[in-house]
Amino acid sequence: MNINLTKQELVMLLRLANIGDWVMFADLEGDECNNPTALAHKKVMQKLFAAAYKAKMEKIVFCDKISREYYETKEFEEDYLQFVDAFKDQQFWEVLSDRLAERDLVEQIGEEAFDAMDWIDRGGKLYDLSLNYEDEFEKNGLERLHLLNTTKKGSA
């Protein structure tokens, strides 16, 4: 199979592939990096990098002459990681708001009632509670978020 891409399209594809690779495998360490899925993805990434290298896209990729493997340049890594960072930042605030809303609803009605609640009703209540946190965080960030009980476990 052949796919004809312009250099601009190949950059977009590499950006998407690197973002996906980062999401799937950034947290792997040691032997985890050698799992079959990670290795299969690495082979595909090498094919994409090789195509960019052959297209003389030096700002995107370089070849390590010793290992004969291709890697993204620092410049290109910074390019695609800006999207990862923006996504992580947005997810942080959304997940925080959602988890706090769920905690609050469970505290209000109890875990058993929460679990038994119709998913549409639960979703509506969680959405409303979550909006309160989103508004708060938009206005004040984490500035007003504090633990009520700061006594450490095991201390007198």
Protein Blocks (a to p, Z undefined) as FASTA:
>chain_A
ZZdddfklmmmmmmmmmmmmmmmmmmpghjlmmgfklmmmmmmmmmmmmmmmmnopaklp
ccdfklopacddfklmmmmmmmmmmmmmmmmmmmmmmmmmmmmmmmmnojklmmmpcfkl
mmmmmmmmmmmmmmmmmmnommlgccfblcdehiZZ
